[in-house]
């Protein structure tokens, strides 16, 4: 399998979790804001829009390979931050599994930031 196809598959797989999550938050802003407030997220009524933008727009950018390196850096940082804020609960094995999943996804995004989107992407067409 060529590198371009592998990078396309990686982008599809990496975006799969973020696009539906961002869309779900967009369709339930009030509920998401309340959940974020209960977790102690600062300024939840503002933070919710940042989270929606990062998940939905970042996920779509990764999917189509648009500004891939920047989107990958942003999503890597988001994965680490949300992992620490929402899932780092050492006494709860399920939360720690989610925390480790976030770190693994951050690693995937960092690799994508280094490799770029490949030739099957908007970035390649724009170059």
N, C-alpha and C positions, 0 to 999 in steps of 0.2 A: 504494500500500500504506500502511495507517495506521501511525502511530508504534507503537501497541501491538503490531501484528503484527511490525514490524521489531524491536522490543525482544525479543519472544518468540523470533524466529529468532536474534537475537544471543545470547540466553541459551542456547539449545540448542547453537549452534555453540561458544560459549565453554566450555560444560560437557563437551563430547564428549571432550576429551583427558583431563580430570581424573577422571571417574567410573571409566572402565576402568583407568586407571593406579592409582588408589587401591585399587580392588578387586583388581587384580593383586598389589599389594604386600601386601594383607591375606591373600591366599591363599599368599603366600610370604614370610612375615615373616623367617624365618631367612636366606633368600637375599638379601633386601633389606638386612637388617642387615649381612651380610657385605660386600655391595657398598658400602654407606655407609661402613663401617669402612675399606675399601680406598681410599676417596676422602678419608679423613682427617676425616670428619664427626665432630664431638665427640659423645660419649655415644650411639653409634649404636643401642644397644638401647633407649634412650628416644626419641631423635630419630625413629626409624622410626614410632613411634605418632603423633607430631605430624604427620609427613608424610602418613601414611595419613588422619588426621582432616581435615587441610586439603584434601587432594585429593578424598577420597570425600565427606565431609560438605559441604565448600565447593562442590564440583561439583554435588551434589544440591540445595543451597540456591539456587545460581544457576539451575539447570534449572527449578525450580518457582517461583522468585521469592520466596524466604523470607529475610527479613533481607538483602535483596539488596545494599544499600549496604555493610553490614559485611562480607559474604562477598566482595564485589568488592574491597574494600580489602585484605582478608586474602590473597586470591589474587593481587592485583597485587604485594604485598610478597613473597609466596612465589615468584612468577615471577622477580622481580629477584634475590632471594637465591639461588634454585636455579640461575639463569643464571650468576651470578658464581661460585658454589661448584663447579658441575658442568661448565659449558660454556665458561667464559672461558679459552680456550687459543689465544692469538693465532697460533701456528704451525700450527694445525689448522683448515683451512677448514670441515670438517664441524661441529666443535664451535663455531666462531664463527657458523655458520649457525643452530645450535640456540640459541646465546646471543642472537642477534638476534631469533629467533622468540620467545623468552621475553620480551624487551623489548617486542615488538609486542603480545603477549598482555597484558602489564601495562598497556599503553596502552589496550587494549580494555576491560580491567577498570576502569581509572580512568574511562573514559567511561561505563561502566555504573554506577559509583558516583555519578556526577553525575546521570545521567538517571533512575536508579531502574529498577525492573522493569517498569513500565507496568501497564496495567489488566488484562492477562491473567496475573495472578500471585497467589500467596498474600498477598503484601504488600497488594495492592489490596483483596482480600477482607477482610483484617483491619482496614483503615482505616475 
